[in-house]
């Protein structure tokens, strides 16, 4: 079931792309966490942390790392922004290929399985079990779904998110509409709100995360029972596409330009500008939407067809193996700090990501922010509905380059919903032959 050859080819391609822009292998090893003495003359252990948070969130990440460095003199963390998840993923594949991996990486969830299956990651379980000040059970169970692989603890939660529905509360109130909880209600409310250049609903087609969430609420599953193809080659796969097609037909659906993250950004801008009244985005966008909108921003669960279910998103922190024990101990000290209640609470409060524990949720900084942004903790109640995702190294490519491709072929390319899902099934199956 593992596409080892495809992964090796992707490593090779990524390495060629990176070295073409960023210098030789020696230069990469110097910049990354490659082999060598990572201790300074003063005895401080230096480790490297790659992250994918830009703008204000990136500044918050740097602030947290600076506070860690100032809090002690045993470990110094160099914090390096490597671009969005896609860009950073390409750079990390190149680093794996040439043996220059950093110590800690903020990795998008669906990419973790690829590194775990190639035995690249440090097993954190011995460090957690031998640390009397760290309680692994204190972290929320739903949050920990991407942390275990074949009996090893290979990641810890960091910027975890869930898709939610945002709505222009002023528009709904003016139209006399209730917040939709089902697909049928979503269609009715969207039609009622569509007028005078405003669309009732905006769909982010560039990111398959939202299609997959709707599919799950229609009773489908990500993989089939055999684990060798998609689990929505049925009505649960066609229904979300048909929902969007029907909304295009009645004029209530707004589709932004752009692919992948650019599409999401364009949709957020349209929502804040009042072009569409309802949309789906990550819970991590809540504060930004509130701060940049001149109307009341409401937050609710994704409307369901038959059930509530959500594809977990965001990132975890992973640590790469192949380092000295001194570096591993320094890495654990940093990871433990990042998962502590006050620090995780500060990160969740500053970003809108889901608090990772009761300690984070109840931290003073989070509670203070919650008083200002009353929907900040809306996603916490959805943790019980998280769908546990398998670690499958082919999933990222299937999600982005198969599912995502045929969603767009259907919605903007003229393909029928059934044809699109048939193509998803046929192409996803090739990964397991």
RAJOHU-V325457 format. One record per backbone hydrogen bond with DSSP energy under -0.5 kcal/mol. CO is the residue of the C=O (numbers start at 1). NH is the residue of the N-H. Records with the same first field share a line. If there is no record, write none. Layout:
# RAJOHU-V325457
CO: NH ; NH
This chain:
# RAJOHU-V325457
2: 4
3: 7
4: 8
5: 9
6: 10
7: 11
8: 12
9: 13
10: 14
11: 15
12: 16
13: 17
14: 18
15: 19
16: 20
17: 21
18: 21 ; 22
19: 23
24: 28
25: 29
26: 30
27: 31
28: 32
29: 34
32: 34
36: 38
38: 46
40: 43
44: 40 ; 46
45: 76
47: 78
48: 103 ; 104
49: 80
50: 106
51: 82
52: 54
54: 57 ; 58
55: 59
56: 60
57: 61
58: 62
59: 63
60: 64
61: 65
62: 66
63: 67
64: 68
65: 69
66: 70
67: 71
68: 71 ; 72
69: 72
74: 45
76: 47 ; 78
77: 79
78: 49 ; 80
80: 51
84: 88
85: 89
86: 90
87: 91
88: 92
89: 93
90: 94
91: 95
92: 96
93: 97
94: 98
95: 99 ; 100
96: 99
100: 33
103: 320
104: 50
105: 107 ; 318
107: 316
108: 111 ; 112
109: 112 ; 113
111: 114 ; 115
112: 116
113: 117
114: 118
115: 120
116: 119
120: 321
122: 124
124: 128
125: 129
126: 130
128: 131
130: 132
131: 134
134: 136
135: 138
136: 139
138: 358
140: 144
141: 144
142: 145
143: 146
144: 147
147: 154 ; 155
149: 152
152: 149 ; 154
153: 124
156: 317
158: 160
159: 315
160: 354
161: 313
162: 283
164: 166 ; 281
165: 300
166: 279
167: 169 ; 298
168: 172
169: 173
170: 174
171: 175
172: 176 ; 177
173: 176
181: 304
182: 186
183: 187
184: 188
185: 189
186: 190
187: 191
188: 192
189: 193
190: 194
193: 195
195: 198
198: 195
199: 277
200: 278
201: 254
202: 280
203: 205 ; 256
204: 207
206: 260
207: 210 ; 211
208: 212
209: 213
210: 214
211: 215
212: 216
213: 217
214: 218
215: 218 ; 220
216: 219
217: 305 ; 306 ; 307
221: 231
222: 231
224: 227
229: 224
231: 221
232: 234
234: 237 ; 238
235: 239
236: 240
237: 241
238: 242
239: 243
240: 244
241: 245
242: 246
243: 247
244: 248
245: 249
246: 250
247: 252 ; 253
248: 251
252: 201
254: 203 ; 256
259: 262 ; 263
260: 263 ; 264
261: 265
262: 266
263: 267
264: 268
265: 269
266: 270
267: 271
268: 272
269: 273
270: 275 ; 276
271: 274
275: 199
277: 168
278: 202
279: 166
281: 164
282: 285
283: 286
285: 289
286: 290
287: 291
288: 292
290: 293
296: 169 ; 170 ; 298
298: 167
300: 165
304: 183
307: 309
310: 312 ; 387
313: 161
314: 109
315: 158
316: 107 ; 318
317: 156
318: 105
319: 122
324: 328
325: 329
326: 330
327: 331
328: 332
329: 333
330: 334
331: 335
332: 336
333: 337
334: 338
335: 339
336: 340
337: 340
340: 344
341: 345
342: 346
343: 347
344: 348
345: 349
346: 350
347: 351
348: 352
356: 140
357: 361
358: 362
360: 363
363: 367
364: 368
365: 369
366: 370
367: 371
368: 372
369: 372 ; 373
372: 374
373: 376
375: 378
377: 380 ; 381
378: 381
379: 382
380: 383
382: 385
383: 386
385: 310
386: 388
387: 312
390: 392
392: 395
394: 398
395: 399
396: 400
397: 401 ; 402
398: 402 ; 403
399: 404
402: 406
403: 407
404: 408
405: 409
406: 410
407: 411
408: 412 ; 413
409: 415
410: 414
416: 420
417: 421
418: 422
419: 423
420: 424
421: 425
422: 426
423: 427
424: 428
425: 429
426: 430
427: 430
428: 431
429: 432
430: 433
